[in-house]
Amino acid sequence: MPMKRLFPLLLVFLLVSFSEFSAAQDYTLPGSLPGGVSYNNIGLSGQIMVDLNVTLVNTAPYPKYVLVNPRYDFRVLRGNGSEYLYNYRTTTGEIQSVVSRGVLSKSVNYLVGFWLAPYETVVVNFRITQNSSYLVPLLDFNSPCGDIGRLTELTYENGTLVSAVLSNNGGLDKLICGTVYPELINRPIFMSVRSMFPILDKNIKVLKYEGYVDFRITNVPNFNSRDKLFHVFFAVAQPIVFLEGKTYDYRPNYTMTYDEYLQKFFFEYSGIGMSGQKNPNITKPENNLFKLTDRLLSGVTVGSSVEIKRKPYRGPDFRVWVVFMGDQIDITYRVSWNNNSGR
């Protein structure tokens, strides 16, 4: 891909953080922070926040008690809003829940949920907030040079880098060994209406849902330093793909679709080209999780002189961002789904 076409696609984020600095801080790449937040071998941690309003109706002539997944904060938007649950993450990384008296006083069989009166329609807000964000296990960056030239330990004092450990066990045969291209660092989660609301009761119908998703990616060692020395270059996929829902209002705007990333950008930017390449083994969603092969993440191997035609990707398409950043980025988008006839 020509450079003049590439740079408009890149999202450049050189954000400045005003976090508090500790007297001394050591980072091992990959590593983890207190509270269970882990980061990969280029210092990236990921967390998802979700805010959805869901409209339900009870079509039965008798009341129904609806069970909820307590991993989400929820609030029933009726009356005085006294039916709610919220979560928070402790310093050890555990998720603790606070349940309102309004929920407890109406609970059944010690199960968390809410009542729907006969023929009642109600809106329930489901959220995963920053206080109890869903931590995304980001993939390591696979350098074409392996671990040669990789920084593995960073030591800061008062936010200033004072020492770094470098993996330099290279041989004599390679003076340079490759270039960096933006690899995907995450696997999208695929969600359908049926997987989100696996309600067996035919009288409880989901009429619609709408809300937004916030995917926050942080360059942990750089975010907590004064120097701002380190930048990262990677590709990130839309974290949650709502198969029936409409997604829109992407901020920042996505760089390309996954199909474009896979069929064209990946091969052109890597400088390898498509001729003679083995076909990456891309599979369709299985158990709501999209599988990406190591071959895609680490680059394809140069094969023989026989040209192999690549089959197009036939799974659900989704958005991809190519990112060059310093500290942190929030990727947000809205989603909506409507089925007036219920399920």
C-alpha positions as a Markdown table, in Angstrom:
| # | Residue | x | y | z |
|---|---|---|---|---|
| 1 | Met | 0.0 | 0.0 | 0.0 |
| 2 | Pro | 1.6 | 3.4 | -1.0 |
| 3 | Met | 2.7 | 5.5 | 1.9 |
| 4 | Lys | 0.5 | 8.4 | 0.8 |
| 5 | Arg | -2.5 | 6.1 | 1.2 |
| 6 | Leu | -1.3 | 4.6 | 4.4 |
| 7 | Phe | -0.9 | 7.6 | 6.7 |
| 8 | Pro | -4.5 | 8.8 | 6.4 |
| 9 | Leu | -5.5 | 5.4 | 7.7 |
| 10 | Leu | -3.4 | 5.4 | 10.8 |
| 11 | Leu | -4.9 | 6.7 | 14.0 |
| 12 | Val | -2.3 | 8.7 | 15.8 |
| 13 | Phe | -2.9 | 9.0 | 19.5 |
| 14 | Leu | -0.2 | 10.8 | 21.5 |
| 15 | Leu | -2.2 | 11.4 | 24.7 |
| 16 | Val | -0.8 | 12.8 | 27.9 |
| 17 | Ser | -1.8 | 11.4 | 31.2 |
| 18 | Phe | -1.7 | 13.2 | 34.5 |
| 19 | Ser | -1.6 | 10.1 | 36.7 |
| 20 | Glu | 0.2 | 10.1 | 40.0 |
| 21 | Phe | 3.7 | 8.7 | 39.9 |
| 22 | Ser | 5.1 | 6.3 | 42.5 |
| 23 | Ala | 8.6 | 6.8 | 43.9 |
| 24 | Ala | 9.8 | 3.7 | 42.0 |
| 25 | Gln | 8.1 | 1.3 | 39.7 |
| 26 | Asp | 9.3 | -1.8 | 37.9 |
| 27 | Tyr | 7.6 | -3.3 | 34.8 |
| 28 | Thr | 8.2 | -6.7 | 33.3 |
| 29 | Leu | 6.9 | -7.2 | 29.8 |
| 30 | Pro | 4.5 | -9.0 | 29.8 |
| 31 | Gly | 3.3 | -8.3 | 33.3 |
| 32 | Ser | 0.4 | -7.4 | 35.6 |
| 33 | Leu | -0.7 | -4.7 | 38.0 |
| 34 | Pro | -2.3 | -5.0 | 41.5 |
| 35 | Gly | -6.0 | -5.8 | 41.1 |
| 36 | Gly | -5.5 | -8.4 | 38.4 |
| 37 | Val | -5.0 | -6.1 | 35.4 |
| 38 | Ser | -2.5 | -7.8 | 33.0 |
| 39 | Tyr | -0.7 | -6.4 | 30.0 |
| 40 | Asn | 1.0 | -8.0 | 27.0 |
| 41 | Asn | 4.6 | -8.0 | 25.9 |
| 42 | Ile | 4.2 | -4.5 | 24.4 |
| 43 | Gly | 2.7 | -3.1 | 27.6 |
| 44 | Leu | -1.0 | -3.1 | 26.4 |
| 45 | Ser | -3.9 | -3.8 | 28.7 |
| 46 | Gly | -7.5 | -3.8 | 27.5 |
| 47 | Gln | -10.9 | -3.3 | 29.3 |
| 48 | Ile | -14.5 | -3.2 | 28.0 |
| 49 | Met | -17.3 | -1.0 | 29.4 |
| 50 | Val | -20.9 | -1.6 | 28.3 |
| 51 | Asp | -24.1 | 0.4 | 28.8 |
| 52 | Leu | -27.3 | -1.1 | 27.4 |
| 53 | Asn | -31.0 | -0.3 | 27.9 |
| 54 | Val | -33.1 | -3.4 | 27.3 |
| 55 | Thr | -36.9 | -3.3 | 26.9 |
| 56 | Leu | -38.8 | -6.4 | 28.0 |
| 57 | Val | -42.4 | -7.4 | 28.2 |
| 58 | Asn | -44.3 | -10.0 | 30.1 |
| 59 | Thr | -47.2 | -11.3 | 27.9 |
| 60 | Ala | -48.5 | -13.7 | 30.5 |
| 61 | Pro | -51.6 | -13.0 | 32.8 |
| 62 | Tyr | -49.5 | -13.7 | 35.9 |
| 63 | Pro | -46.3 | -12.2 | 37.3 |
| 64 | Lys | -42.8 | -13.5 | 36.4 |
| 65 | Tyr | -39.5 | -13.3 | 38.2 |
| 66 | Val | -36.7 | -12.6 | 35.7 |
| 67 | Leu | -33.1 | -13.7 | 36.6 |
| 68 | Val | -30.1 | -11.6 | 35.7 |
| 69 | Asn | -26.4 | -12.1 | 35.2 |
| 70 | Pro | -24.9 | -10.3 | 38.2 |
| 71 | Arg | -21.6 | -9.6 | 36.3 |
| 72 | Tyr | -23.6 | -6.6 | 34.9 |
| 73 | Asp | -24.7 | -3.7 | 37.1 |
| 74 | Phe | -28.4 | -3.4 | 36.5 |
| 75 | Arg | -31.2 | -0.9 | 37.4 |
| 76 | Val | -34.9 | -1.4 | 36.7 |
| 77 | Leu | -36.1 | 1.9 | 35.3 |
| 78 | Arg | -39.5 | 2.2 | 37.0 |
| 79 | Gly | -40.9 | 3.8 | 40.1 |
| 80 | Asn | -38.1 | 5.3 | 42.2 |
| 81 | Gly | -35.3 | 3.1 | 40.7 |
| 82 | Ser | -34.7 | 1.3 | 44.0 |
| 83 | Glu | -34.1 | -2.1 | 42.3 |
| 84 | Tyr | -30.4 | -2.1 | 41.4 |
| 85 | Leu | -27.1 | -3.9 | 41.7 |
| 86 | Tyr | -23.6 | -2.6 | 41.2 |
| 87 | Asn | -20.2 | -4.1 | 41.2 |
| 88 | Tyr | -16.7 | -3.0 | 42.0 |
| 89 | Arg | -13.2 | -4.5 | 41.7 |
| 90 | Thr | -11.2 | -5.0 | 44.9 |
| 91 | Thr | -7.5 | -4.4 | 45.3 |
| 92 | Thr | -7.0 | -8.1 | 44.8 |
| 93 | Gly | -8.9 | -8.1 | 41.5 |
| 94 | Glu | -12.1 | -9.8 | 42.8 |
| 95 | Ile | -15.5 | -8.5 | 41.8 |
| 96 | Gln | -17.8 | -7.7 | 44.7 |
| 97 | Ser | -21.5 | -6.8 | 44.4 |
| 98 | Val | -23.7 | -4.4 | 46.3 |
| 99 | Val | -27.4 | -5.3 | 46.0 |
| 100 | Ser | -30.1 | -2.8 | 46.9 |
| 101 | Arg | -32.7 | -3.5 | 49.6 |
| 102 | Gly | -35.3 | -3.1 | 46.8 |
| 103 | Val | -33.9 | -6.1 | 45.0 |
| 104 | Leu | -33.4 | -8.2 | 48.2 |
| 105 | Ser | -36.9 | -7.6 | 49.5 |
| 106 | Lys | -38.4 | -9.0 | 46.3 |
| 107 | Ser | -35.9 | -11.8 | 45.7 |
| 108 | Val | -37.0 | -15.4 | 45.2 |
| 109 | Asn | -35.1 | -18.5 | 46.3 |
| 110 | Tyr | -32.0 | -16.3 | 47.1 |
| 111 | Leu | -31.7 | -15.5 | 43.4 |
| 112 | Val | -31.0 | -12.0 | 42.0 |
| 113 | Gly | -33.5 | -10.6 | 39.6 |
| 114 | Phe | -36.7 | -8.6 | 39.3 |
| 115 | Trp | -40.5 | -9.1 | 39.0 |
| 116 | Leu | -42.5 | -8.3 | 35.9 |
| 117 | Ala | -46.3 | -7.8 | 36.5 |
| 118 | Pro | -48.8 | -9.3 | 34.1 |
| 119 | Tyr | -48.6 | -7.6 | 30.7 |
| 120 | Glu | -46.0 | -5.2 | 32.0 |
| 121 | Thr | -43.3 | -3.6 | 29.8 |
| 122 | Val | -40.2 | -2.3 | 31.5 |
| 123 | Val | -36.7 | -0.9 | 30.6 |
| 124 | Val | -33.7 | -2.3 | 32.4 |
| 125 | Asn | -30.3 | -0.7 | 32.3 |
| 126 | Phe | -27.4 | -3.2 | 32.2 |
| 127 | Arg | -23.8 | -1.8 | 32.6 |
| 128 | Ile | -20.2 | -2.9 | 33.0 |
| 129 | Thr | -18.5 | 0.2 | 34.3 |
| 130 | Gln | -14.8 | 1.2 | 34.8 |
| 131 | Asn | -15.2 | 0.2 | 38.5 |
| 132 | Ser | -15.7 | -3.4 | 37.4 |
| 133 | Ser | -14.6 | -3.4 | 33.7 |
| 134 | Tyr | -14.3 | -6.6 | 31.7 |
| 135 | Leu | -10.6 | -7.3 | 31.3 |
| 136 | Val | -9.6 | -8.4 | 27.8 |
| 137 | Pro | -6.7 | -10.8 | 27.4 |
| 138 | Leu | -4.7 | -9.1 | 24.7 |
| 139 | Leu | -2.4 | -11.1 | 22.5 |
| 140 | Asp | 1.3 | -10.7 | 22.5 |
| 141 | Phe | 3.0 | -9.0 | 19.6 |
| 142 | Asn | 5.1 | -11.5 | 17.6 |
| 143 | Ser | 8.2 | -9.9 | 16.2 |
| 144 | Pro | 9.7 | -11.3 | 13.0 |
| 145 | Cys | 13.0 | -11.2 | 14.9 |
| 146 | Gly | 11.6 | -13.2 | 17.9 |
| 147 | Asp | 12.7 | -11.7 | 21.2 |
| 148 | Ile | 15.9 | -10.3 | 19.9 |
| 149 | Gly | 16.0 | -6.5 | 20.6 |
| 150 | Arg | 13.0 | -6.7 | 22.9 |
| 151 | Leu | 12.8 | -4.6 | 26.1 |
| 152 | Thr | 11.8 | -7.0 | 28.9 |
| 153 | Glu | 12.1 | -4.9 | 32.0 |
| 154 | Leu | 11.7 | -1.2 | 32.7 |
| 155 | Thr | 12.5 | 0.6 | 36.0 |
| 156 | Tyr | 11.2 | 4.0 | 36.8 |
| 157 | Glu | 11.9 | 6.4 | 39.7 |
| 158 | Asn | 9.5 | 9.3 | 40.2 |
| 159 | Gly | 8.1 | 8.6 | 36.8 |
| 160 | Thr | 11.5 | 8.8 | 35.0 |
| 161 | Leu | 13.0 | 5.8 | 33.3 |
| 162 | Val | 16.4 | 4.9 | 35.0 |
| 163 | Ser | 17.2 | 1.5 | 33.5 |
| 164 | Ala | 16.0 | -1.1 | 30.9 |
| 165 | Val | 16.8 | -4.7 | 30.2 |
| 166 | Leu | 17.2 | -5.7 | 26.6 |
| 167 | Ser | 17.2 | -9.1 | 25.0 |
| 168 | Asn | 20.3 | -9.1 | 22.9 |
| 169 | Asn | 21.2 | -12.7 | 22.4 |
| 170 | Gly | 21.4 | -12.5 | 18.6 |
| 171 | Gly | 23.9 | -14.2 | 16.3 |
| 172 | Leu | 26.2 | -12.8 | 13.7 |
| 173 | Asp | 24.2 | -13.6 | 10.6 |
| 174 | Lys | 21.5 | -11.0 | 10.9 |
| 175 | Leu | 22.1 | -7.3 | 11.1 |
| 176 | Ile | 18.5 | -6.4 | 10.5 |
| 177 | Cys | 15.8 | -9.0 | 10.4 |
| 178 | Gly | 12.4 | -7.5 | 9.6 |
| 179 | Thr | 9.9 | -4.7 | 9.9 |
| 180 | Val | 7.0 | -4.0 | 12.2 |
| 181 | Tyr | 3.5 | -4.2 | 10.9 |
| 182 | Pro | 0.3 | -3.7 | 12.8 |
| 183 | Glu | -0.8 | -7.2 | 14.1 |
| 184 | Leu | -4.3 | -7.8 | 15.6 |
| 185 | Ile | -4.0 | -7.9 | 19.4 |
| 186 | Asn | -7.5 | -9.1 | 20.2 |
| 187 | Arg | -10.2 | -11.7 | 19.3 |
| 188 | Pro | -13.7 | -10.2 | 18.9 |
| 189 | Ile | -16.6 | -11.7 | 20.9 |
| 190 | Phe | -19.6 | -12.4 | 18.9 |
| 191 | Met | -23.0 | -11.9 | 20.6 |
| 192 | Ser | -26.4 | -12.7 | 19.2 |
| 193 | Val | -29.9 | -11.9 | 20.6 |
| 194 | Arg | -30.2 | -15.6 | 21.6 |
| 195 | Ser | -26.9 | -15.7 | 23.4 |
| 196 | Met | -27.6 | -12.4 | 25.2 |
| 197 | Phe | -31.1 | -13.3 | 26.2 |
| 198 | Pro | -31.3 | -17.1 | 26.4 |
| 199 | Ile | -34.8 | -17.0 | 28.0 |
| 200 | Leu | -36.8 | -20.2 | 27.8 |
| 201 | Asp | -40.0 | -18.6 | 29.0 |
| 202 | Lys | -42.0 | -17.8 | 25.9 |
| 203 | Asn | -44.0 | -15.1 | 27.8 |
| 204 | Ile | -40.9 | -13.0 | 28.5 |
| 205 | Lys | -40.0 | -11.2 | 25.2 |
| 206 | Val | -37.1 | -8.8 | 24.5 |
| 207 | Leu | -38.5 | -5.9 | 22.4 |
| 208 | Lys | -35.3 | -4.0 | 21.8 |
| 209 | Tyr | -31.9 | -3.0 | 23.2 |
| 210 | Glu | -29.7 | 0.1 | 22.6 |
| 211 | Gly | -26.5 | 1.5 | 24.1 |
| 212 | Tyr | -22.8 | 1.8 | 23.6 |
| 213 | Val | -19.5 | -0.1 | 24.1 |
| 214 | Asp | -16.2 | 1.5 | 25.2 |
| 215 | Phe | -13.0 | -0.4 | 24.6 |
| 216 | Arg | -10.1 | 1.2 | 26.4 |
| 217 | Ile | -6.5 | 0.2 | 25.6 |
| 218 | Thr | -3.7 | 1.5 | 27.8 |
| 219 | Asn | 0.1 | 1.4 | 27.2 |
| 220 | Val | 0.7 | 0.7 | 30.9 |
| 221 | Pro | 4.4 | 1.5 | 31.4 |
| 222 | Asn | 4.2 | 4.6 | 29.3 |
| 223 | Phe | 1.0 | 5.8 | 30.8 |
| 224 | Asn | 2.5 | 5.8 | 34.3 |
| 225 | Ser | 5.8 | 7.6 | 33.3 |
| 226 | Arg | 6.8 | 11.2 | 32.9 |
| 227 | Asp | 9.2 | 10.5 | 30.0 |
| 228 | Lys | 6.6 | 9.3 | 27.4 |
| 229 | Leu | 9.3 | 7.5 | 25.6 |
| 230 | Phe | 7.4 | 4.5 | 24.3 |
| 231 | His | 4.9 | 4.2 | 21.4 |
| 232 | Val | 3.1 | 1.2 | 20.2 |
| 233 | Phe | 1.9 | 0.2 | 16.7 |
| 234 | Phe | -0.9 | -2.4 | 16.3 |
| 235 | Ala | -4.3 | -3.3 | 14.9 |
| 236 | Val | -7.3 | -3.8 | 17.1 |
| 237 | Ala | -10.6 | -5.4 | 16.2 |
| 238 | Gln | -14.1 | -4.4 | 17.2 |
| 239 | Pro | -14.3 | -6.0 | 20.7 |
| 240 | Ile | -17.9 | -7.1 | 20.6 |
| 241 | Val | -19.8 | -7.9 | 17.4 |
| 242 | Phe | -23.6 | -7.8 | 17.8 |
| 243 | Leu | -24.6 | -10.1 | 15.0 |
| 244 | Glu | -28.2 | -8.9 | 14.6 |
| 245 | Gly | -27.7 | -5.4 | 16.0 |
| 246 | Lys | -26.9 | -2.2 | 14.1 |
| 247 | Thr | -23.6 | -0.6 | 15.1 |
| 248 | Tyr | -22.8 | 3.0 | 14.3 |
| 249 | Asp | -21.2 | 6.2 | 15.5 |
| 250 | Tyr | -17.7 | 4.8 | 15.7 |
| 251 | Arg | -15.3 | 7.1 | 17.6 |
| 252 | Pro | -12.6 | 7.4 | 16.3 |
| 253 | Asn | -13.7 | 6.2 | 12.9 |
| 254 | Tyr | -12.5 | 2.7 | 12.0 |
| 255 | Thr | -9.6 | 2.3 | 9.6 |
| 256 | Met | -11.0 | -0.6 | 7.6 |
| 257 | Thr | -13.1 | -3.8 | 7.8 |
| 258 | Tyr | -11.5 | -7.1 | 8.8 |
| 259 | Asp | -12.0 | -8.4 | 5.3 |
| 260 | Glu | -10.0 | -5.5 | 3.9 |
| 261 | Tyr | -7.3 | -6.0 | 6.6 |
| 262 | Leu | -7.1 | -9.7 | 5.8 |
| 263 | Gln | -7.3 | -9.6 | 2.0 |
| 264 | Lys | -5.2 | -6.6 | 1.2 |
| 265 | Phe | -3.7 | -4.4 | 3.9 |
| 266 | Phe | -2.0 | -7.2 | 5.9 |
| 267 | Phe | 0.0 | -8.5 | 2.9 |
| 268 | Glu | 0.8 | -5.2 | 1.3 |
| 269 | Tyr | 1.9 | -3.4 | 4.5 |
| 270 | Ser | 4.0 | -6.4 | 5.6 |
| 271 | Gly | 5.9 | -6.2 | 2.3 |
| 272 | Ile | 5.5 | -10.0 | 1.8 |
| 273 | Gly | 2.8 | -9.9 | -0.9 |
| 274 | Met | 0.2 | -12.6 | -1.6 |
| 275 | Ser | 2.1 | -14.7 | -4.2 |
| 276 | Gly | 3.3 | -18.0 | -2.9 |
| 277 | Gln | 1.7 | -17.5 | 0.5 |
| 278 | Lys | 0.0 | -20.2 | 2.5 |
| 279 | Asn | -3.6 | -19.6 | 3.2 |
| 280 | Pro | -4.3 | -18.4 | 6.8 |
| 281 | Asn | -6.7 | -20.8 | 8.5 |
| 282 | Ile | -9.6 | -18.4 | 9.4 |
| 283 | Thr | -12.6 | -20.0 | 11.0 |
| 284 | Lys | -16.1 | -18.8 | 11.6 |
| 285 | Pro | -17.4 | -17.8 | 15.1 |
| 286 | Glu | -17.6 | -20.8 | 17.4 |
| 287 | Asn | -19.0 | -20.5 | 20.9 |
| 288 | Asn | -19.3 | -16.8 | 20.5 |
| 289 | Leu | -15.5 | -16.4 | 20.1 |
| 290 | Phe | -13.8 | -15.7 | 16.9 |
| 291 | Lys | -10.7 | -17.7 | 16.3 |
| 292 | Leu | -7.5 | -16.1 | 14.9 |
| 293 | Thr | -4.6 | -18.3 | 14.0 |
| 294 | Asp | -1.0 | -17.8 | 15.1 |
| 295 | Arg | -0.1 | -17.7 | 11.4 |
| 296 | Leu | -2.2 | -14.6 | 10.9 |
| 297 | Leu | -0.8 | -12.9 | 14.0 |
| 298 | Ser | 2.8 | -13.6 | 13.4 |
| 299 | Gly | 2.9 | -13.2 | 9.6 |
| 300 | Val | 2.7 | -15.7 | 6.8 |
| 301 | Thr | 5.6 | -17.9 | 5.7 |
| 302 | Val | 7.1 | -17.5 | 2.2 |
| 303 | Gly | 6.3 | -20.7 | 0.4 |
| 304 | Ser | 7.5 | -22.2 | -2.9 |
| 305 | Ser | 7.2 | -20.6 | -6.3 |
| 306 | Val | 3.7 | -22.2 | -6.7 |
| 307 | Glu | 1.1 | -19.4 | -6.4 |
| 308 | Ile | -1.8 | -20.3 | -4.0 |
| 309 | Lys | -5.0 | -18.4 | -4.4 |
| 310 | Arg | -6.5 | -17.3 | -1.1 |
| 311 | Lys | -10.1 | -18.0 | -0.4 |
| 312 | Pro | -12.0 | -15.0 | 0.7 |
| 313 | Tyr | -13.1 | -14.7 | 4.3 |
| 314 | Arg | -16.7 | -15.7 | 4.7 |
| 315 | Gly | -17.4 | -15.0 | 8.3 |
| 316 | Pro | -19.1 | -12.0 | 9.8 |
| 317 | Asp | -17.2 | -8.8 | 8.9 |
| 318 | Phe | -16.3 | -6.3 | 11.6 |
| 319 | Arg | -14.2 | -3.1 | 12.0 |
| 320 | Val | -10.5 | -2.8 | 12.5 |
| 321 | Trp | -8.5 | 0.2 | 13.7 |
| 322 | Val | -4.8 | 0.6 | 12.9 |
| 323 | Val | -3.3 | 2.5 | 15.9 |
| 324 | Phe | -0.1 | 4.3 | 16.6 |
| 325 | Met | -0.3 | 5.7 | 20.2 |
| 326 | Gly | 1.6 | 6.7 | 23.3 |
| 327 | Asp | -0.6 | 6.4 | 26.4 |
| 328 | Gln | -4.3 | 5.4 | 25.9 |
| 329 | Ile | -7.1 | 5.2 | 23.5 |
| 330 | Asp | -10.9 | 4.7 | 23.9 |
| 331 | Ile | -12.7 | 3.2 | 21.0 |
| 332 | Thr | -16.5 | 3.6 | 21.3 |
| 333 | Tyr | -19.5 | 2.8 | 19.2 |
| 334 | Arg | -23.3 | 2.6 | 19.6 |
| 335 | Val | -25.5 | -0.4 | 19.0 |
| 336 | Ser | -29.3 | -0.9 | 18.6 |
| 337 | Trp | -31.6 | -3.8 | 17.9 |
| 338 | Asn | -35.4 | -3.7 | 17.6 |
| 339 | Asn | -37.9 | -6.5 | 17.2 |
| 340 | Asn | -41.4 | -5.2 | 17.8 |
| 341 | Ser | -42.8 | -8.7 | 17.5 |
| 342 | Gly | -40.6 | -10.0 | 20.3 |
| 343 | Arg | -38.8 | -13.3 | 20.2 |
